[in-house]
Amino acid sequence: MKTQSIGGKPCSTNSVAQSRRASRAPLAVRAIAEPPVKASVKGQNGAVSARGAAVADDIATKLKYVFGKHAPTTDLALRDAYLGTAWSVRERLIDSFDKTQEHWRKEDPKFVYYLSAEFLMGRSLINTVLNLGLKGGYAEALTKYGVQMEEVAEQERDASLGNGGLGRLAACFLDSIACLDLPGWGYGIRYRYGMFKQTVDAKGYQKEQPDIWLTEGNPWEIARHDIKIRVSFGGKVEKKTVKGKEVSVWMPSEQVDAMAYDNPIPGYGTTTTTNLRLWDAQPLSEFDLASFNAGDYEKALEQRDKAEAISAVLYPNDSTPEGKELRLKQQYFFVAASLGDVLSRFKAVHGTNFEKLPEKAAFQLNDTHPTIAVAELTRLLVDVEGLEWSKAWGIVTKCLNYTNHTVMPEALEKWPVKVMGKMLPRHMEIIEVINDGWTKWVLEHTGSQAKADAMSIVAPNQWNKDEMLVNMAFLATVGGAHVNGVAAIHSEIVKNEILNDFYQVFPSKFQNKTNGVTPRRWLAWCNPELSALVTATLGTDEWINKMEMLTKLRELATDKAFQSKWQAVKRVKKQQLAALVKKIHGVDLNINALFDIQVKRIHEYKRQHMNVLSVIYRYKQLKAMTPAQRKQAVPRVVLLAGKAASAYDMAKRMIKLVSNVGDVINNDPETKDLLSIYFLPDYNVTMAEVIIPGAELSQHISTAGTEASGTSNMKFQMNGCLILGTWDGANIEIAQETGVEEVFVFGIRAENLDRLRKERKTLKTDPRWDQLMKDIEGGMFGDAEYFKPMVDAVHNMKVGNDWFLVANDFADYLRAQEEVETAYKDQEEWTRRSIMYTAGSGWFSSDRVIREYAEDIWETAPCRPPV
């Protein structure tokens, strides 16, 4: 095996586990980015070292030469402080990025390319400064100007490149890829306006506004004007004879350029800085002067507007034919640009020796959005590079890997053949060839036409037999080397239900890779108080990259002195969360109350409405109590946050219900100090970094068998927040790592889901449930007509079907809530559990799952640049 020495550490094709045996380099490897520390000098706000003074000068230089501003000697405006700091840090980030890429070019390791429709990155300043080991110099420099690093960081807008768990998972994975020194890039779209900026009006209705986050530029990206990939759409396919062979030639009717923007991602405790390359859609001709001069001003800008629409908004509303076409164009746009870019870089080193492509490139398709890659890579190899079909298909099926993120068949993307044929005619042709060969193979090997039909990539719409659909999950399974789920229970459902026919044929293709989250952002950086306590207790900060070390905290879970320190940290984080709520709603929360949180995308299967119903039930209980009884009740603050998709009517009604219930409960003088409920609009990464550390109870209450994994539960666990949840997704594994007895578990089990759905119409519902339905229908919280469809969906079985079995789980949910209240009254016991949660969270580090991907799927090894 060939092994080359790199900075005293091997860079080889050996396994990740073997390559990682040597201890990590200390954080000092990053110190080359800062000036050496010399004698201190006197600044405007006290002593500043030579290092701090040098950094302060660099901030002033950036303000002068990038923005034409002169930095004052003190009291620098916060916005200017952010701009100067960000552009100064950017230079050091680019230095590290360039050294990493140059090293990888020299070593030519196998790369992983992570394709995702979204990357929910959050803010970059603090993460970059801490990962690069620069905070000391910059914090000191900013004090010279009379400002603090934390308040400067507040000036940064969240990068609006994602929405929920899928995008945040992708961001965590890039962080871990860098921290583990793996050669890898992410690929996605540079959305100008994000998904949308969520507001909630005075009446409680969600309103969507464009999230305009790039107006003042983005210091964390590098515009690559010299890197553009031509992307085509529409048109027709013609058959031509070339060298005596009939070939298909795509004659597109529309083309745009995909321009690259690089976003360097630094690792922590290493010299590696990897990359997220995002694509911006641009017209071939920005402005039609002839049309403009002729007075046709709209036509003059038509090509620009059509191109820019592709990368304008994440998940455009696809409830219209135009929306469907735009979403497909968007998915193909970034896949075509990414694959074209990778092949260009491959050919620059290896020429047309495409047999080597599987040895040099592994593609991970994050959900079904990028799965058109199966057809696109086939097209590139066959139509563009001239490979024979069988050789090209052999390469494709070794390079691509698919991660499934849903257990609900109806959520697996299926594109109408008419839409696919119109927008991507050559790809539709390729998919039909793949499907023809695949179904013939199935028929030959099983002897069952029914089985071949069931496994067909192209099949009739079950709700409209006249419409044919392309099943993208099936395409990815047939065309990929590996298929993985994202939690143990989820992967079993994928194998035994969603893709069972395929699993029976290719069992070795299927794997589980339980999700994880980066402990840097989601514990060390967002909760510095808890991080400091853990570091002081363990005597080292190595746990940040070795999360298994946290198990040592279990020994201190009942230590009263340690519990006291733990409680003090949690109180500080609750105060910070209360300050956020006051900023949004102008209210002072009861810090002594239990902070009960549910933050996630608003969806019926996540069952935020069940949470609200329990709040109403608790409110009615409090109202019926005597003053003496109320003194014994546990005060509770309930906070919900998350976006409802713009076309998802029922989810929007759920947000409205939270608001209406809050209007009543929060203003009741008898109970408002004991119970309150608030909706926090425009939930994003930055808000989560305050909410999660301040939470004491988090709810993950999806119907068992519907949540693939969940990752917010892992973030809450890392921060010592107790979980109330169903036996679903990663909740199960969290319970196993923490201790099943430590988790408030309720509800049905996934294996009973189908039976209970069939029996739902005959279910005898709990009397408490029935009364709550009457309360809402009777207008107890206003807008009775508006909420009627919600009630009907879960209660009136002549109209709805309660598909997610809210009524079935409600009584047991109330029982679990009573357990929560009993446990919270014993603060020593509650704190013991909190410590056990953090101590058991090491398994859910994204570092662990990325090691598994690298070993089991990508076959990629670390390749760290030398110091």
N, C-alpha and C positions, 0 to 999 in steps of 0.2 A: 504493500500500500504506500502510495506516495505521500510523504509528509514534509511540509516546509515550515521552517522556523519563522515565527512572526512575533517579534517583541518578547522572545523568551517563552511563548506559548504556541502550541501546534495549531496549524490551520489545515485540516485534512478532511477526508470524506468519512472519518470515523463517526461513531454515534455521538449524539448530543451528550448523553450521560457520561460517556468516557471522556469527552472533550472538556466537560465541566468539572472534573474531579479536583483540579487545582483550584485553590481559593481565588476569589475575585480580586482584581486589582483594587487598591484603596481609592477613595474618591480623589486623592491627590493627583491621579492621572490627568485630571482636568485642569490642574493649576497652571498649565502652560498657557492658558488663555488669559491670565491676569498678570499685571506687572508684579515684580517681586516686591515684598514688603520691606520698606526701609524705615528710617526714623519718621516719627509723626510730625505733622505740621499743624499749625493753628488754623482752623476754619472759622466760618461765621457762627457756627453752632457747636463749638467745642473742638477737641483734638481730632484731627483726621489723619490717618496714616498716609504714607506716600502712595500706597496702593489705592486707597480711597480717593486721594486727590487726583491721581491719574485717571481713575474711572470718571470722576466728576468732570474733569477737563474733556474727556471723550464725549460725555453726554452733552456738554456745551458745544463741542465741535459739531456733533450731529444736528443739533438744533440750528446752528448757524448755516451749515452747508447743505443740509437737506431741506430745511423749512424756512431759511432766511430769518431766523429769530435769534436774538441775543439773550443768553441766560443771565438772569440777575445773580448777584452774589448770594442772595438768600431769598426765601419765600417764592420759590419757583412755582408757577401755576401747575396744578396737578396734571392737566392735560399735556402741557409742555414737558413736564417731568416724565410722563409715560412715553411720549413720542421719542424724546432724547434717549431714554433708557432702552426702549425697545429696539431702536435702530443701532444703538451701541452693542447690545447683546446679539443682535442679528449678525454682526460681523464675526463674532466669535463662533456663533452657530454655523455660519457658512464655512469658516475655516475648518471646523471639525467635520462637517459634511463633505467638503472637498477631499480631505485626507482619507476619509472612509471610502469614498467612491474610487479614488485613485488606487488605494490598496486592493479593493475588490477587482478593479480592472486588471491589475497585475497578477492576482492570484487566480482569477477566473473560476470562482466557486460556483456551486449550484445555487440558484436563486429561487426564492419563493415570491410569487406575485399574488397579492391579496386583492381581489376585485370585489368591490362593495358599492352599492348604490348610495350609501351614506357613511359618513365618518363624523360622529358627534364629538368633536375635539375639545370644545370648551375654550377657555382662555389659555394663552401660551406663555405669558411672561413668567409667572411664578414657576410653572413646570419646567421651563427652559433654564431659568437661572439655577434652580435647585439641581436639576439633572446634570447640568454642566459644572456644578460646584462653584458657582459664581456669586452666591447670595451675599457672602461677607463683604466683598468689595463694593457691590452695588448698594447694599443696605447702608453701608458707611458713607458712600458718595452722596446718597440722597439726603442723609441727615445734614450734610453740608448745605443743602438747599432748603432745609427746614421742612422736609416731608419724609414720610415713612413708606417703605416698600409696599406694605399692604394697601395703603390708601392710593398709591400710584397704580397698583394693579387693578383697582376698581374702575379705572378709566378705560380699560380694554373691553371691547365688545366681544361676546361669545361668537366664535366662528359658526355661522349658520349653515352647516353642512350635513346635518342629520336631524333626527327626530326622537327616536326612542332607543330601546335596548340594542337593536341591531347595529345602529351606528356607534353607540358607545362601546359595544363589544369590539367593533373593528378598531376603534381608537385605542382601547386597552391592548389589543393584540399587537398593534404597531409599537407601542411602548415596550412590550415584552420582547418583541423581535429585536429591538435595538439593545435592550438590556442583556439579552442572551447572545449578542454578537452574531446573530443570524443574518446572512445576506438576504435582504428582502425589501420589497417596496409595496406600498399600497397604491391602488389606482381607483379613482372615482371622478366625480363631477364637481366643478367649482360653481356651485349654485350662487347666483347673484342675490337672490331674495329668500333663500332658505325654503322651509316649508311654508310657514307664515308666522307672523308675530301675533300672539293670542292676547286679546283683551276681553274683559267681561264687563258689559255695560251696567248701568245702574239698576236695570231690571233683571240682571243675572244671565243674560244671553251671551254666548261666545260670539266674538267678532274676529274676523281674520284680516290682518293687515300685512302688507309686504314687509319682510324683515330686511331692511336696507342696511346692511352691515359693512359694505365695501366702499362707501362714499368717500371716506378719508384714507383709503388705501389700507393695505395689510402688510405690516412690516415682516410678517413671518412667512411670506411667500416670495418666490423668485420667479419672475416672469421669464419664460423661455421663448422669446419671439422667434428664435431660430429653429424651434422644434414644433412642427405642425404636421398633422396627419390628415390626409384627405378622407372624408367619410361620405358615403353615397347612400341615397334612398330612392325608392320608387323605380319607375321606368319599366323595362321589360328585359327578358332574356332571349337572346338570339343564338341559334345553332350555326356554327361555322366550321369549316374544314381547315385544319391547320396541320401541315405535314402528313396529310392522308388520314388524319384522325378527327372525328367530330368532337368539337368542344363547345361548352356553353360560355357565352359572353354576356355579361351583365351590362346593359345600356341604361344607366340611371337617369332619372329626370331631375334630380336635385342633389347638390353636393354642398358640403360645408367643410371648413377647416377646424380641426380640434387643436387648439394651442395649449401647450403644457405650462402649468404653474407648479413648481416644486415647493414642498413644505417640509423642510428637514425636521426629523424626529430624533432628538438626542436620547441616548440611553443613560441610565444612572450607574455610577461606579464603573464605567467603561469608557473607552475612547470611541466607541461606535456611535455614529449618527446615521440613521437610515432616512427613508424618504417616503412622502406621500405625494404622488404626482396626480394632480387634478387637471381636468380638461375643460376648457372654455370654448363654446361653439362660436365660430366667427364666419361671416359671409365671405365668399370668394371675391365679391365686389361690394364694398361697403355702401357706395353711393352711386346712383344712376343719374348722372348730370343731365343727360338728354331728356329724361322724363321730368326732371325738376324744371328745366328751362321751358318745357312744353306745358308747365303748369300742373303736371300730375305729381304732386308732392308725396302722396302716399306710395305710389309706385317707386318713386326715387329711393325710398327707404325700405321697400318691401323685402328685399333679400336680407338686409341687416336684421329686420324684425323677425323674420322666419328663423334665421339662424340663432339669434339670441334667445328665442323662446325655448330652445332645446335645453339650455343650461340655466334657465331663469329660476325655476321653482322645483323643489323636491316633491315627488309624488303628485304631479298635476292631477286634478280631478278627472277621473276616467269614466264618469257616468254618461258622457256624451261620446259619439263616434270620433269627434275631433280630439277629445281627451285621450281616448284609447290609442289613437295614432301617435299622439305626441309622447305618451308614456313609452310606447314601443321604440319610437325614434330615440328617445332619451337613453334607454337601456342599450340599444345597439350602438349608439354614438360613443359611449365611453368604453364599451367592450371592443369595438373596432379600433378605436384610437389606441387602447392599451395593448391589444395583441399586435397591432402594427408596429408600435413602439418597441415591444419586446423582440419581435422578429428582426427589426432593423438593427438593434443592438447585438443580437445573436449573430447576424450575418457579418457585422463589422469584425467579429473575432473568428467565427467558424465558417464563413462563407455559406455555401448552400448544402453543407453537410448536415441536413436536417435530422438524420438518424441520431445525432447527438443531442437534439433538443430535449428529450426526456431526461438526459443526464445533466442538463444545465438549467432547466426551468420546470418549476411546479406551480400550477395555477390553482388557487383556492377560490371557489365561487361561493360568495357569502349569500346564501338563499337563492331563490330562482331568478332574481333580477339580472344577474350576469350570465345566465345559462345559455343565452344565444351564442355564447363563446364556442359551443360545440359545433354549430354550423359555420361560424365565422372562421375558426381555425382551420376547419376542413376546406372552406373556400379559398383561404389564403394559400394553403399548401397545394391544392389541386389547380385552381384557376390562375393564381398569380405565380406560384413557383414551379408549376408544371409537374408535380409528383403524380404518380399513378394513384388511383383511389385507394387501393388496398394498403399501399405503403403509408399514405397520408392518414388513413383511418387508424392504422396501428400506432402512429405517433400521437394522434389526438387522444386516444384512449389511455395513453400512458402519462399524459401531461396534466389533464384536467381532473379536479376533485371538487365534489359538491357537498356543501353543508346544508342540511335541511333544518329549517327553523320553525316549522309549524306541524302540529298534529292534526289539524283540521283539513280534510280533503278539499273543502270548498275554498280554502285560502291558498292552495297551490295554484300558481299562475297558469292559466290556460288562455292562449291567444287564438281568436277566431282565424281560421285559415284565410278568410277574405282579407282581413287586416294584414296578416303576415304576408300574404301574396301581393298585396298592393304596395306595402312599404318596403318589403325585402323579398322581391320575387325570386332571386337566385337562392336565397336561404331557404325559402319554402320548398324549392325544388330539391335542395340538398337534404332537407329534413324528410321529404317523401322518399328519397333514395335510401336514407338511413333506415327509415321505418319499414320500407319494403324488405330490405335485407334482414332486419331484425325480426319481423313477424314471421318470415319464412323460416328463420333459424329456430324460433320458438316452436313453430308447428312441427318442424322436423324432429326436434329433441323431446317434445312432450306428446306429440300425436293428437293434440287437442286444439281445435279451431277456436273453441270458446276461450281457452287460455291465451291464444295468440291475439284474439280480439281484445281481451281484457288488458293485455300488456302493450297494446298498440299506442304509439306516440301520438298518432292522429286518430281521433275518435269522435263520434257524435256527441253533441251537448246533451246531457241527460235531461235537461229541461226544454230543449228545442232540437228535436232529432234532425231538423233540416240544416242545422248549423254544425260544421265540423270545427273541432278545436285542436290546437297543438298543446299537449301537456308538457310543460317545460321541466317539471321534476322528472318525468319519465325520460325525456331527452337527455338530461344531465346524468341520470342513472345509467342509461345505455352507453353514453359517450364518455363517462368518467372512469378513472381508475379506482376511486374510493368514494363512498357515501358515508357521511357521519351525522349522527344526532348530537344534541348538545346537553343532554342529561341522561342518566341511566334509564329512568322510566320512559323518557321521550324516545331514546334509541330503540327500546324494546317495542314501543308502539309503531315506530317506523318500520321495524323488521316484521312485526307480527300483524300489522294492519295496513298502514299507508302504502308500503312498498313490499308487501309480503310475497307477491308473485315473483318479484325480482330477487328478493332475498333467498327464495327457494332455489333459484337458478344460480345465483352468485353469492353464496353466504360469506365468502372471504372478502367481498368488496365492502361490507358494512362494518362500521366501527362506532364506538361511542367516544365523544370528547366533551366531557362536562365542562361547561363554560367557566371562566374565571374573570377577575377584574384586577387591574393594576393596583398593587398596594402603595405605589408611590403617590398617585393622585388621590386615591380613595381612603387612605389612612395617614400616611406619613405627612403629606402636604396639606390636606384639607383639615386635618385634626392635629396640629402641631403640639397642642397641650397633651393629648393622649400619647402621641409619638414620643414626646420628651419623657413622659412617665415610663413608658415601655423601655426606652433606651436606658434610662437610669436604673430600672429594675434588673434588666438583663446585663447591664454593664457594657453594652455595645449597640451600635446601630446597624450591625450586619443583618439583623432580622428584616430590614427593608427589602433586601434581595434574597433572603432565606427565611421565608415566612414560617417554615416548620419550627423555627426557634420559639414561636409564640406559645407552643404547648407548655413551656416552662411556667407560664402564668397560672396554669391550673393549680400548681402547688400553693399559690397565694390567694386562691379564690375565697377562702374563709378567713384570711388574715385581716383582722379589724383595722390595723394601721393602713394596710394597702387598700382596703375597701374605702377608707376615709379619703385617701388621695384620689381614688377612682371616682368617687361621688363628687368631689370638688371639681374635677375635670368636666364631668357631665353637666354640672350646674353652670359652668362657664359657657359650654356649648349651647345649653338651653337658653341662656341669656342672649347669646348671639342670634339664635333662631327667633326668639321673641322680638328682638330689634328688627329683624327682617319683616316679620308680620306687622309690626307697628309702622314700618315704612310703607307697606302696601295698604293696610287697612286702617291705620291710625288708632289702633287699640293697644292697651297694655295687657298682655297675657299674664295669667297666674303662674308664676315660675314654679310653684309647688305642685302644680297639676301634673298628671300623667300626660306626656306629649305623645299622641297617638297619630301615626302618619300613614297615609296611603298615597304614594306618588308614582304614577305610571300612565301610559297611554290610556285614554278613556275608551273602554270597550265593554260590551255586555259580558263577555266571558271573564273579564277581570273583576266584574261584579262590584263596581263602586256603589251601585244602588243598594246592594245588601248592607254595605257599611252605613250608608245614610239611614236605612231603615232601622238599624240597631241604635243609631243616635236618637231617632225619634222615639223608639221604645224606651231608651234610658231617660229621655226628657220626660216622658209621661210617668215613669216610675218616680222621678224626682218630684214632680208636681204633686204626686199622691202621698209623698212622705210628710211626716211632721217635721218641724224645725229640729227636733232632737235627732230624728233619723237622718236628716240631711247632714248633720255634723259628722256622722259616721261614714258618709259616702266619700269615695275617692274622686277628687276633682279631675276633670279630663278636658284637654284641648285636642280637638280632632282637626287635622289639616289634610286637605286633598289637593292634588295638583296633577296636571297632565293635559294634553291637547286632544280634542276630538277631531277626527278627520273632517275636512270641510263639507263632505257630502254625507257624513254619518249622522243622520237625524236623531237616532235614539241616543247616541252618545252625547249630543248637544243637550238633549232633554235631561240627561243625568247631571250635567253641570248646572243647569237651571234649577234642578231640585236641590242641589247642595246650597245654592245661593238663597233660595226661598226658605229652606229649613233654617239656615243661619239667620235670616232676617227675623224669624220668630224667636228662636232659642237664644241668640246672642243679646236680645233686647228684653228678655224676661227678667225683671229685677229679683224675682225669687230664686232663680236658678243659674243666672249667667256666670256667677263665680264658680259654679260647680260643673258646668258643661257649656262648651262653645264649639262651633264648627265654622271653618273658613276655607274658601277656595283660593289658592294662590295662582294667579294667571301667569302664563308664559313661562312655564317650567323649563329650565335648561340646566346645563352642567354647573354653572356658577351658583345657581339657586340650590342645586342638590348638594353642593359642597358645604352649604350652611345647614340645610335641613337634615341631612343624614347624620352628621355628628351630634346634632341636638335631639335626635329622636330617641325615645325610650321604648316605644312599641311600634313595630311596622307591620302592616297588613298585606299579606300575599294570598288572596282568597279566591283565586280562579277556580273554576270547576275542575275537579280532579280529572286529569287526562286531556286538558286543553292547553295548558301553558307548557311550551317546549322546555324551558329552563327558568328564565328570569335571571337577571343579574343584579337588580337593585337589592334583592334579598341578601346577596353576598356583600354588598357595600354596607348595608345596615349591620350585618353580622360582624364585619371587621371593626366597626365602631361601637360594639358592645350593645347593640339594640336588640331587644327580644322580639321574636317573631310569632305572630298569630297567623296561621295559614292552613291550607288544605294539604293533603298528601299528594302533591303535584310538583312537577318540574324539579328544580334543584332544592326545593324545600325539603325533600326527602333526604338528600345527601347532607344538607346542612344539619338536619336532625341527627343523622348518623354520626357526623363529626363532632357536633356539640353535645349530643346526648338527647335521645328522643324525649326524655322526661323534662328537658329544659324548654321545649317548644310547645306552644299552645296549638295543638292540632285538632281539627274538627272535620266533619263532612264525609261524604261518600268516598269510595275508592274507585279508581279508574276502571277496574274490571267490571263494575256494576253499572257503568254509565249507560250503555246501550239499553239494558233491561229497564232501568229507571226512566229513561226517556219514553220508552213504549208505555210504561205504566203511569206516566205523569198525569194524564187526564183523570185517572181514578184515585189519585192521591188524596187522602184526607189531610188537609192542611192544618197547621197549628192554629189555635184560636187567636193567639197573639198576632200571627201573620194576617189572619182575616181582618182583625180590627185595624191594623195599620193600613191595609188596602182601603178600608172604608174611610179612614181618616184622610187619606190623600184624595180619594174620589170625592169626599165631602167638602173639600176646600180648606182643610185645616191650615194648609200652607199656601193657599191661594192658587190661582191658575189651574183649577181642577180640570178644565177641558184640555189644557196643554199637556197635563200629566196623564190623561186617560190612556193614551197609547202605551205608556210605560206600564201602567197597572194591567191593562189587557194582555200585554205580552207575557207577563209572568203569573197572572192570576185568573184571567178569563179564558178558560181552555176552549171556548167556542171561537175565540179569535186568535189567541196566541198558543204557544206550546211550552213556554218556560224552558227553552232549549238548554239553558245553562243551569237549570235545576236550582234556582235561588230558593224556592219554597222548600224543596227537599232538605236543604242544608241549614235553613234558617234557625230552627230550634237548637240544633247542635252548635251553631255559631253563637247563639246567646249563652249557651252553657260555657263555651270557651271564654266568652267575654267576662262571665262571672269568675272564672278561674284567674283571669288577668287581674281583676279587681282585688281578689283575695291575696294574690301574690304581691301586688304593689303595696299593700298595707304593711308587709314585712320587708322593710327596705334592706335589711342585711341579706335576706334571701334573694331579693331582686338584684342586688349588686353582685352577689355570688354568681347568679346566672349570667349577668352582663359580662363578667370577667370570663366565664366559660365560653361565651359566644366568641369573643375576640381570640381566646386561646385556641379555639377549634377552627379558625378561619384560614389557616395556612393553605389547606387543600384548594381553596378557591382563589388563589393567586393566578392571574393569567400567565405567569411564568411557568407554572406547572403544566397548564394545558398546551402552551406553545411548545414546550419540550416534547410533549406527546405527539403533537402534529409533526414536529421536525423529525422525530424518530420513526413514527409509524406510517406517516403519509407522505411527507415531502422528501424524506431522506436527505435532509440538508444539515450541514454541520456548521458550528461557529467559525467565524473568521474575523478575529479582532485585529484592528489596525495597531501597529506598534505605537508606543508612547513617543 
